[in-house]
Amino acid sequence: MKKITLIVGIAMVSLATFAQTWSLDKSHAKLGFTITHLMISDVEGSFKTFDVTLTAGKEDFSDAVINLTADINSVNTDNEKRDSHLKSPDFFDATKFPTLTFKGKSLTQVSGKNYKLTGDLTMHGVTKTVTFDVIYNGTITHPMNKKLVAGFKVSGTFKRSDFGIGTTFPTSVLSDEVSLIANVEFIKQ
């Protein structure tokens, strides 16, 4: 039994040794969303304060562990009145639920640069498993700082009703589907 425990322990340490940590390059990252207003026009917004950690051992990132946190109070739609309303109990209720999180469960290569990212999205006190499309734009050595940099585009939709957000607003006023778009660069540590 001790032999098996020792072998498992060595295997876990070996795997952890090969995993690399990548940090978000915040100056080259955006976490945005779009919702349809009155079923005729899209309103865009973003979270100005967010962070993502990525750990991966494989060059193709297929074993990546991805975790995101965003500050709800940093929501920005370029309209102060709307931003204040989004932070209110009518929508995000930022006082009670100040953070949005995503904890990745898997990043699966579909074909070429196309991946599916599945994980638990938590907003407004509700956690749901969601899947997003990911395009891996590649990895290069940054010409200025000589560090390895990887770029990704993440997109997909979720339903605001699944998270209890804006439940008093019918879909004729605000679409139930919210589109998420994130463009991120990571720097290998």
C-alpha positions in Angstrom: 0.0 0.0 0.0 2.8 2.4 0.9 4.4 1.6 -2.5 1.2 2.5 -4.4 0.9 5.8 -2.4 4.5 6.7 -3.1 4.1 6.0 -6.9 0.9 8.1 -7.0 2.6 10.9 -5.1 5.6 10.8 -7.5 3.3 10.8 -10.5 1.4 13.8 -9.2 4.6 15.8 -8.4 5.9 14.9 -11.9 2.7 16.2 -13.6 2.8 19.4 -11.4 6.4 19.9 -12.4 5.5 20.1 -16.1 2.5 22.4 -15.7 3.3 26.0 -16.5 1.5 29.1 -15.1 0.4 31.8 -17.5 -0.7 35.2 -16.3 -3.1 37.6 -18.0 -1.7 40.5 -19.9 -4.3 43.0 -18.7 -3.3 45.6 -21.2 -4.2 43.2 -24.0 -7.4 41.7 -22.6 -11.1 42.4 -22.7 -14.1 40.7 -21.2 -17.2 41.9 -23.0 -20.9 41.1 -23.4 -23.8 42.0 -25.6 -27.5 41.9 -25.0 -30.3 42.8 -27.4 -32.5 45.8 -26.4 -36.1 46.0 -27.6 -35.3 43.1 -30.0 -33.8 45.7 -32.5 -30.3 46.7 -31.3 -27.4 45.3 -29.4 -26.0 47.0 -26.3 -22.4 46.2 -25.5 -20.6 46.3 -22.2 -17.5 45.0 -20.5 -16.0 44.4 -17.1 -13.1 46.7 -16.6 -11.6 44.8 -13.7 -11.1 41.0 -14.1 -8.3 38.5 -13.9 -7.7 35.1 -15.4 -5.2 32.4 -14.4 -4.2 29.6 -16.8 -2.1 26.6 -16.0 -1.2 24.1 -18.6 1.4 21.4 -19.2 0.7 20.7 -22.8 1.8 23.0 -25.7 -1.7 22.8 -27.2 -3.3 23.8 -23.9 -5.6 20.8 -24.0 -5.0 20.2 -20.2 -5.4 23.8 -19.3 -6.9 24.8 -15.9 -8.6 28.2 -16.3 -10.1 30.4 -13.6 -11.6 33.8 -14.0 -12.9 36.4 -11.6 -14.6 39.7 -12.5 -15.6 42.6 -10.3 -19.3 43.3 -11.0 -18.8 46.9 -9.9 -16.5 47.4 -12.8 -19.3 46.8 -15.4 -19.2 49.5 -18.1 -21.6 50.1 -20.9 -20.5 53.7 -21.6 -23.6 55.0 -19.9 -23.4 55.8 -16.1 -27.1 55.6 -15.5 -27.4 52.2 -17.2 -24.2 51.0 -15.4 -25.7 52.0 -12.0 -28.9 50.2 -12.9 -27.0 47.0 -13.9 -25.3 47.1 -10.4 -28.7 47.4 -8.7 -30.8 44.5 -7.3 -32.8 44.7 -10.6 -29.8 43.0 -12.3 -26.5 41.9 -10.8 -27.1 43.2 -7.3 -23.4 44.1 -6.9 -23.7 44.8 -3.2 -24.8 41.3 -2.4 -23.0 39.5 -5.3 -19.8 41.5 -6.0 -18.0 38.9 -8.1 -18.5 36.9 -11.2 -16.4 33.7 -11.5 -15.7 31.0 -14.0 -13.9 27.8 -13.0 -12.9 25.8 -16.0 -13.5 22.0 -16.1 -12.1 21.2 -19.5 -10.6 22.7 -22.6 -11.1 20.3 -25.5 -9.6 20.7 -29.0 -12.4 20.3 -31.6 -10.2 20.9 -34.7 -7.1 22.9 -35.5 -7.3 26.2 -33.5 -10.9 25.5 -32.4 -11.6 24.4 -28.8 -14.6 24.0 -26.4 -14.2 25.4 -22.9 -16.6 24.0 -20.3 -16.8 25.2 -16.7 -18.9 26.6 -13.9 -20.1 30.2 -14.3 -21.2 31.8 -11.1 -23.2 35.1 -11.2 -25.8 36.5 -8.9 -25.3 33.6 -6.4 -26.2 31.0 -9.1 -23.7 28.5 -10.6 -24.4 26.8 -13.9 -22.2 24.7 -16.2 -21.6 26.5 -19.5 -19.6 25.8 -22.7 -17.9 28.5 -24.8 -16.1 28.4 -28.1 -12.4 29.2 -28.0 -10.1 30.1 -30.8 -6.4 29.5 -29.9 -4.7 32.3 -31.9 -1.2 30.8 -31.3 1.9 31.3 -29.2 4.8 33.6 -30.0 7.9 35.0 -28.4 7.1 38.7 -27.7 9.6 40.8 -29.7 10.2 43.3 -26.9 10.3 41.3 -23.6 11.3 38.0 -25.2 8.6 36.1 -23.1 6.3 33.5 -24.5 2.8 34.9 -25.2 -0.4 33.0 -26.1 -3.6 34.5 -27.5 -7.2 33.3 -27.3 -10.7 34.5 -28.3 -13.6 33.2 -26.3 -17.2 33.5 -27.3 -20.6 32.0 -26.5 -24.0 32.7 -25.0 -25.8 32.0 -21.8 -29.3 32.9 -20.5 -29.7 35.7 -18.0 -32.8 33.9 -16.7 -30.6 30.9 -15.7 -28.8 33.2 -13.2 -31.9 35.2 -12.0 -30.6 38.4 -13.6 -33.1 41.0 -14.7 -36.1 38.7 -14.2 -38.6 41.6 -14.1 -37.6 42.6 -17.7 -39.4 40.5 -20.4 -37.5 39.3 -23.4 -39.3 41.8 -25.6 -37.3 44.5 -23.6 -34.0 42.6 -23.1 -33.1 39.3 -24.8 -32.7 36.4 -22.5 -29.5 35.4 -24.4 -26.4 37.3 -23.5 -23.3 36.9 -25.7 -19.9 36.8 -24.2 -16.8 37.8 -26.0 -13.3 37.8 -24.5 -10.0 38.4 -26.2 -7.0 37.6 -24.0 -3.3 37.3 -24.0 -1.3 35.3 -21.5 2.4 35.6 -20.6 4.2 32.4 -19.6 5.7 32.8 -16.2 
